[in-house]
Amino acid sequence: MSSASSNIVFDDIFTINGIDKEGKKFDRVSRLYARSKNHDMDMTLDYNVELFPLSDNQTFAMALASSLLPPGGGDTGDAEDKDKNIWRPDGKGVKGLEEEYDYVMYGKVSESFDGGGEIVTVYASFGGLLLSLTGSFRHMAGIVLGDPVFILLRK
């Protein structure tokens, strides 16, 4: 699904099969449980319900990216142009992958667990909002422990 020139390290379509199964712990945060359509992955994700409302059985696209730079928007190496290639809240700079999605968070891949065989689980934290992604290691080869990561969601 993602091209070789892209910063996207994983993407798929997910269908929500539950929200807050263990009860709601915070006013503005919910935990969703979802299954992917193409790669048979299971995902658990904490997200802000005010910014990105979702419901049971809803389908959404999810991508993990190492950078928001668009394909071909690599670093020019010029120190003066360096800041032009980052997302900025004031609208300055190059528009990137965030323009194609409805909800974006920045975090770090914090842990990886090999369940034996082909199945692995990757954990990431986005300022305390957590992601757990479980499935075949073949589909998560680009996700590296300790690396920064962006999660991008689109309805």
MARDRENPA-105534 format. One record per residue (C-alpha): z, y, x; residue in one letter. Coordinates in Angstrom, 3 decimals, always signed. Layout:
<nodes>
(node (Z,Y,X),'A');
...
</nodes>
This chain:
<nodes>
(node (+0.000,+0.000,+0.000),'M');
(node (+0.671,+2.431,+2.844),'S');
(node (-1.956,+3.230,+5.467),'S');
(node (-1.562,+2.934,+9.218),'A');
(node (-1.843,+6.712,+9.684),'S');
(node (+0.891,+7.416,+7.140),'S');
(node (+4.588,+8.029,+7.751),'N');
(node (+5.417,+5.780,+4.791),'I');
(node (+7.201,+2.645,+6.029),'V');
(node (+7.670,+1.022,+2.595),'F');
(node (+6.463,+1.671,-0.941),'D');
(node (+6.358,-0.196,-4.234),'D');
(node (+6.689,+0.165,-7.994),'I');
(node (+10.144,-0.677,-9.388),'F');
(node (+11.391,-1.471,-12.890),'T');
(node (+15.019,-0.670,-13.684),'I');
(node (+16.977,-3.658,-14.985),'N');
(node (+20.348,-1.923,-15.204),'G');
(node (+22.188,+1.352,-14.678),'I');
(node (+25.917,+1.618,-13.911),'D');
(node (+26.540,-2.122,-14.522),'K');
(node (+29.994,-1.798,-12.958),'E');
(node (+30.857,+1.366,-14.889),'G');
(node (+30.200,+5.020,-14.180),'K');
(node (+32.259,+6.334,-11.258),'K');
(node (+30.976,+9.930,-10.967),'F');
(node (+29.763,+12.502,-13.505),'D');
(node (+26.420,+13.328,-11.897),'R');
(node (+25.687,+10.102,-10.022),'V');
(node (+24.550,+6.750,-11.362),'S');
(node (+23.712,+3.484,-9.655),'R');
(node (+20.478,+1.805,-10.669),'L');
(node (+19.440,-1.803,-10.165),'Y');
(node (+15.703,-2.460,-10.002),'A');
(node (+13.111,-5.109,-9.144),'R');
(node (+9.804,-4.327,-7.464),'S');
(node (+6.477,-5.235,-8.968),'K');
(node (+4.408,-6.073,-5.873),'N');
(node (+6.799,-7.340,-3.188),'H');
(node (+9.574,-9.014,-5.249),'D');
(node (+12.254,-6.770,-3.755),'M');
(node (+15.659,-5.976,-5.282),'D');
(node (+16.990,-2.446,-4.978),'M');
(node (+20.306,-0.792,-5.718),'T');
(node (+20.265,+3.000,-5.485),'L');
(node (+22.715,+5.835,-6.159),'D');
(node (+20.963,+8.946,-7.486),'Y');
(node (+21.696,+12.295,-9.156),'N');
(node (+21.166,+11.872,-12.917),'V');
(node (+20.881,+15.622,-13.532),'E');
(node (+18.008,+16.032,-11.078),'L');
(node (+16.228,+12.756,-11.832),'F');
(node (+17.175,+11.200,-15.195),'P');
(node (+16.187,+7.544,-15.575),'L');
(node (+16.763,+4.855,-18.211),'S');
(node (+16.825,+1.053,-18.485),'D');
(node (+13.432,-0.683,-18.259),'N');
(node (+11.790,+2.477,-16.898),'Q');
(node (+9.233,+2.073,-14.119),'T');
(node (+9.042,+4.396,-11.100),'F');
(node (+7.418,+4.547,-7.675),'A');
(node (+9.617,+4.488,-4.583),'M');
(node (+8.630,+5.116,-0.989),'A');
(node (+10.545,+5.233,+2.265),'L');
(node (+9.088,+7.516,+4.926),'A');
(node (+9.969,+8.333,+8.509),'S');
(node (+8.741,+11.909,+8.026),'S');
(node (+7.436,+14.153,+5.267),'L');
(node (+4.412,+15.131,+7.356),'L');
(node (+1.159,+14.367,+5.541),'P');
(node (-1.260,+11.874,+7.121),'P');
(node (-2.914,+13.580,+10.092),'G');
(node (-0.202,+16.292,+10.175),'G');
(node (+1.250,+15.186,+13.488),'G');
(node (+3.091,+17.366,+15.969),'D');
(node (+0.780,+19.754,+17.827),'T');
(node (+3.098,+19.842,+20.828),'G');
(node (+3.138,+23.665,+20.746),'D');
(node (+6.758,+24.857,+20.497),'A');
(node (+5.675,+27.895,+18.479),'E');
(node (+3.977,+25.721,+15.810),'D');
(node (+6.731,+23.105,+15.714),'K');
(node (+8.614,+24.642,+12.751),'D');
(node (+5.454,+24.886,+10.645),'K');
(node (+5.405,+21.123,+10.134),'N');
(node (+8.707,+20.720,+8.326),'I');
(node (+9.800,+21.072,+4.733),'W');
(node (+11.539,+24.345,+4.053),'R');
(node (+13.218,+25.549,+0.852),'P');
(node (+11.594,+28.987,+1.183),'D');
(node (+8.112,+27.460,+0.801),'G');
(node (+6.996,+28.218,+4.344),'K');
(node (+5.461,+25.522,+6.467),'G');
(node (+3.086,+22.669,+5.800),'V');
(node (+3.300,+20.943,+2.435),'K');
(node (+3.987,+17.262,+2.900),'G');
(node (+4.769,+14.063,+1.041),'L');
(node (+7.508,+15.802,-0.979),'E');
(node (+4.761,+17.496,-3.011),'E');
(node (+3.647,+14.100,-4.391),'E');
(node (+7.100,+12.993,-5.601),'Y');
(node (+9.727,+14.178,-8.097),'D');
(node (+12.937,+13.365,-6.174),'Y');
(node (+13.457,+13.272,-2.396),'V');
(node (+16.549,+12.514,-0.321),'M');
(node (+17.069,+12.468,+3.461),'Y');
(node (+19.318,+9.931,+5.134),'G');
(node (+19.727,+7.264,+7.755),'K');
(node (+19.197,+3.523,+7.869),'V');
(node (+22.792,+2.469,+8.414),'S');
(node (+22.799,-1.314,+8.409),'E');
(node (+20.583,-4.361,+8.268),'S');
(node (+21.673,-7.839,+7.222),'F');
(node (+19.698,-11.009,+7.888),'D');
(node (+20.576,-13.487,+5.155),'G');
(node (+18.891,-16.301,+7.038),'G');
(node (+15.279,-17.224,+6.735),'G');
(node (+12.858,-14.658,+5.436),'E');
(node (+15.217,-12.565,+3.275),'I');
(node (+16.870,-9.434,+4.715),'V');
(node (+18.853,-6.546,+3.255),'T');
(node (+18.537,-3.002,+4.549),'V');
(node (+21.139,-0.341,+3.763),'Y');
(node (+20.650,+3.415,+3.990),'A');
(node (+22.915,+6.354,+3.218),'S');
(node (+21.669,+9.649,+1.832),'F');
(node (+24.677,+11.923,+2.178),'G');
(node (+26.903,+9.319,+0.544),'G');
(node (+24.352,+8.126,-2.011),'L');
(node (+23.559,+4.565,-1.019),'L');
(node (+20.448,+2.382,-0.999),'L');
(node (+20.340,-1.390,-0.700),'S');
(node (+16.911,-3.023,-0.445),'L');
(node (+16.635,-6.825,-0.312),'T');
(node (+13.530,-8.928,+0.186),'G');
(node (+11.108,-10.378,+2.699),'S');
(node (+11.389,-8.991,+6.222),'F');
(node (+7.581,-8.790,+6.303),'R');
(node (+7.570,-5.862,+3.885),'H');
(node (+10.336,-3.979,+5.724),'M');
(node (+9.093,-4.302,+9.296),'A');
(node (+8.712,-0.516,+9.628),'G');
(node (+12.320,+0.201,+8.641),'I');
(node (+14.383,+0.563,+11.826),'V');
(node (+18.181,+0.505,+12.037),'L');
(node (+19.565,+3.929,+12.976),'G');
(node (+16.361,+5.817,+12.181),'D');
(node (+16.280,+8.793,+9.832),'P');
(node (+14.501,+8.069,+6.559),'V');
(node (+13.324,+9.905,+3.464),'F');
(node (+13.399,+8.216,+0.068),'I');
(node (+10.812,+9.538,-2.356),'L');
(node (+10.815,+8.741,-6.103),'L');
(node (+8.197,+9.465,-8.752),'R');
(node (+8.129,+8.573,-12.466),'K');
</nodes>
